[in-house]
Amino acid sequence: MKRIKTLRVRFALWTSGLFFVILTGFSVFVYIRMSRNLYAAIDDSLTLNASQIVAGLDIENNLINIPTDFLDESENAELRERGFTVQILTRQGEILQKFGLHQALLPHLSSKIVDPFFSTISDPSNETTIRVYTTPVIENGQPIALLQAAQSLEQVQDTLERLFLTFLVSVPMLVTIAGFSGYFLAARALAPIDQITLTARRISAEDLSARLNIPVIDDEVGRLAQTFDEMLERLDDAFKRERQFTNDASHELRTPLTAMQAVLGMIREKPRATEEYQQALDDISEETERLITLTENLLNFARRDGKNNSVHEPVNVSTLLGDVTDSMRPLAEAKGLKLKREIEDNLYVRGDSDDLIRLFVNLLDNAIKFTEHGEIYISAEMQNNAVKISIEDTGIGIGAEHLPHIFDRFYRTDKSRATPGSGLGLSIAQEIVQAHGGKIEVTNAMDKGSNFIIYFPV
Ligand code: ADP
C-alpha cells in the first residue's frame, strides 16, 4: 500500500480509528448491560407476580380450591391489564383457569416439575417472543398444581433494537466527525510547518534573508519556527561575514600585489641606474613583507576557526606575559621606548597558551608600532574574581569614531596607514579573548595613547 504522505491525513485516520474502537467498545458495553437489566426486570416482575398469585390461592387438604372468578379478582385483573398472561394448571397440564393473550405457553408440561423455571418461547398465535415463568404450587412439600405467568418480550426487544439502531447511526457519524476534526486540528497545528518547508525551499546560499516571521506562540511548532528563524539569522550573519572576509582578504592581497606590479612595470620600461633597481627591489621586498604578514594572519584565522572548543588547561599568565614582554623588549628599545610592567605573581587562566601568546604579541606589537615616544605599561592583577591585564601606551591613540570598529577584520585607521599591518591583529585578539570566555576593551585619550584591557574569568 502506498504510504500516506501527509501527517494530517494520518492524524485524521488515527483519530477516527481510535474513536471507532472506543465508541464501539462503549456501545457494546452499554447494549449488553441494558439488555441484561431489561431481561432481569421482566424475570423479576414475573417471579413477584406469580408468587403473589400463589399466595392468594385457597388450598385445603392438598386440594386447590379456585373460585371461578379467582383470576378476575381486582389485584389479579390488574395484571391482565398490564399485559400478563397467567394460567393455573393441574400437574398434568390441564388448564384450570387462565387469562391473557398468549396461547399454548408450554404445551408439554411434565408432571414432575418441582422447581420453578423460566423459558423463552415464541407464541405461534401472534409470533411474538414471550418469557414464561413456570412454578409448582407446593403444599406440605408436595407440588399440587402449576402456575404459569408470561409476558411478551416485544417491548424489551423494541427498546434494544432502537438502542442498536442509535449506535449503528451515531458511531459512524461520530467517527467521521472525529476524523474531520482530527484533520482540521492537525492542519491548523501543522500550518507553520508547511510555511517552514516553503521558506526552506526558497533559501539558497546566495539569499538567506527569508524569514518565517510567524507570530510567537509558545508551543512545539512555535518554538520550532522561532528556532528556525534564529538559525537563519545566524547563518545569514555567518555567510555575510564570510563573504565580507573573502572580499576584504582579496582586496588586501591585491594591494601589495598591485604595488609590486606597478614597481616592476615602471622599472622595466627602460634601462635604469643601479640605485633605481636597488630602490625597486626594496619596495618589492617591503610589499612581500606585507604579503607574508597578511598571509600569516589569514592562516592564523583559518587555524583558529572552530578552535573555540579546544581543551583549556590552567596557564600561568603571569609567567607567560613576562616572557612575551621580555621577547618584545628589544623591539621597543630599538624605537627608544620604555617597557614597564607590573605583573602580580601566579595569575592563572584556563586556556590555550599558544593562543594567549599570540594575543599578547599582537597587542604589544601594536603598542610598539603606534607609539613614537614615551612608554608602554603592562600590568596584570586580580580584580573582582577576574584576571585583569592592561597594555597601555603613549602612542597615537585611536579616534573616537574608530573605536566601535577597531576589532573588525581588516579595519585600520587612517593614521596607521603608514605603518605596516593587515588590520587582522585585533580581530584575532578579540576572538582569542572570547574563546577564553573573557572580554577585551579599549579606552584612550586622543594623542595620549591607547589602553587595551582584558578580563579573563578565573
Ligand atoms: P594592524 O595593526 O595590522 O593594522 P590591528 O587589527 O592589530 O591591525 O589593528 C587595527 C587598527 O587599530 C590599527 O591599524 C590601528 O589603526 C589601530 N590600533 C591598534 N592598536 C593600536 C594602538 N595601540 N594605538 C593606536 N592605534 C591602534
Boltz pocket constraint, residues with backbone or C-beta under 6 A from the ligand:
constraints:
  - pocket:
      binder: B
      contacts: [[A, 362], [A, 363], [A, 366], [A, 367], [A, 370], [A, 393], [A, 395], [A, 396], [A, 397], [A, 398], [A, 406], [A, 408], [A, 411], [A, 412], [A, 413], [A, 414], [A, 415], [A, 416], [A, 419], [A, 420], [A, 421], [A, 422], [A, 423], [A, 424], [A, 425], [A, 426], [A, 427], [A, 449], [A, 450]]
      max_distance: 6.0
